[in-house]
Amino acid sequence: MTYGITAVLICIGIYFASIATVANGLILPTFMLFAVAFIVFTQMQRFREMMTPETPEPLSIHFTKTVRTSEPTVVRMENDAIRKAASLLVSGKDMDSVCAEINPDYANWGSLQKQLFRKTMEEVLKSQPSKGN
C-alpha cells in the first residue's frame, strides 16, 4: 500500500513536470520529496510497532489429553470425602496420599488414570469455599 501511494505520487509529479512551464518545474521535486517523506514516515511507524514490547503474558503450558476407554470410570464422592481430602491436604499430606485415602481403588489404577483423578481432585478442592469465610 505504501509503495502504491508513492508510485502514484511520483507519476503525478512526472506528469506535471512533463508539462514544461517554469511554474510547474518545481512540482516533480516537491512530489518526490513528499513521496520519500511518506515512505520514511510509514516505515518508522512500522518499526515503532515492531519495537513496542507487547504485554508479556505469564508463561503457561496447557496439555490436553483425550482418553478413550471401553468402560467409563465413575467415582462418586460424598461431601464428607471432599472435606476429609481438604483436611488431609491442610495437615501436610501430598495429593497422591490424599487420593489413595479417599479412593481405595486408586492404588490399582494406571498412571494416566491416577493423574486424571489427582487433577480432578485438585480442581474440586480449589472450587470448595475455604473454612475462613
C-alpha positions in Angstrom: 0.0 0.0 0.0 2.8 2.4 0.9 4.7 1.8 -2.3 1.5 2.1 -4.4 0.7 5.5 -3.0 4.3 6.6 -3.5 4.2 5.4 -7.1 1.0 7.4 -7.8 2.7 10.5 -6.3 5.8 10.1 -8.4 3.6 9.6 -11.6 1.7 12.7 -10.8 4.9 14.6 -10.3 6.4 13.3 -13.6 3.2 14.2 -15.4 3.2 17.8 -14.2 7.0 18.0 -14.9 6.4 16.9 -18.4 4.2 20.0 -19.0 7.2 22.2 -19.3 6.4 25.5 -17.7 8.5 27.4 -15.3 5.8 27.4 -12.6 5.4 23.6 -12.5 9.1 22.8 -12.9 9.3 22.5 -9.2 6.4 20.2 -8.9 8.4 17.0 -9.6 11.0 17.6 -6.8 8.2 18.6 -4.5 6.2 15.4 -5.1 9.4 13.3 -4.9 10.3 14.8 -1.5 6.8 14.2 -0.3 6.8 10.6 -1.5 10.2 9.9 0.2 8.9 11.6 3.4 5.7 9.5 3.2 7.8 6.2 2.8 10.1 7.2 5.7 7.1 8.1 8.0 5.2 4.8 7.3 8.4 2.7 7.7 9.2 4.4 11.0 5.6 3.7 12.2 6.0 0.0 11.3 9.4 0.0 13.1 7.9 1.5 16.2 5.1 -1.1 16.2 7.6 -3.9 15.9 9.8 -2.5 18.7 7.0 -1.8 21.1 7.0 -4.6 23.6 3.7 -6.4 23.9 2.3 -7.0 27.4 4.0 -10.2 28.4 1.6 -13.0 29.3 2.6 -15.3 32.0 4.2 -18.4 30.7 1.7 -21.3 30.8 1.6 -24.6 29.2 -1.7 -26.5 28.8 -1.9 -30.2 27.9 -5.0 -31.7 26.6 -5.4 -35.5 26.7 -8.1 -37.5 25.1 -8.6 -40.8 26.7 -11.0 -43.4 25.4 -11.8 -46.4 27.5 -14.2 -49.3 26.8 -15.9 -48.5 30.1 -16.0 -45.1 31.8 -14.7 -44.8 35.3 -17.2 -43.1 37.6 -16.1 -42.1 41.1 -18.8 -40.9 43.4 -17.8 -39.0 46.5 -19.8 -37.6 49.3 -19.2 -34.2 50.8 -17.6 -35.9 53.8 -14.9 -37.4 51.5 -14.2 -33.9 50.0 -13.9 -32.4 53.4 -11.6 -35.2 54.5 -9.4 -34.6 51.4 -9.2 -30.9 52.2 -8.2 -31.6 55.8 -5.6 -34.2 54.8 -4.0 -31.6 52.4 -4.0 -29.0 55.2 -2.4 -31.5 57.5 0.5 -31.7 55.1 -0.2 -34.9 53.1 0.7 -34.9 49.4 -2.1 -35.3 46.7 -1.1 -38.9 46.0 -1.6 -39.9 49.6 -4.9 -37.9 49.8 -6.2 -39.6 46.6 -5.2 -43.1 48.0 -7.1 -42.4 51.2 -10.2 -41.1 49.5 -10.5 -43.8 47.0 -9.0 -47.3 47.9 -9.0 -48.3 44.2 -6.5 -45.5 43.4 -3.5 -47.7 44.2 -4.5 -50.2 41.5 -5.0 -47.7 38.7 -2.6 -46.9 35.9 -0.6 -43.7 35.9 -2.8 -41.9 33.5 -6.0 -42.7 35.4 -4.2 -41.6 38.6 -3.1 -38.4 37.0 -6.6 -37.6 35.8 -8.1 -38.4 39.3 -5.5 -36.2 41.0 -6.2 -33.3 38.7 -9.9 -33.7 39.2 -9.5 -33.8 43.0 -7.3 -30.6 42.8 -10.0 -28.8 40.9 -12.7 -29.9 43.2 -10.8 -28.8 46.2 -10.0 -25.4 44.6 -13.7 -24.9 44.0 -14.6 -25.5 47.6 -15.1 -22.5 49.8 -12.4 -22.1 52.5 -13.3 -22.5 56.1 -12.2 -19.0 56.9 -15.2 -17.4 55.1 
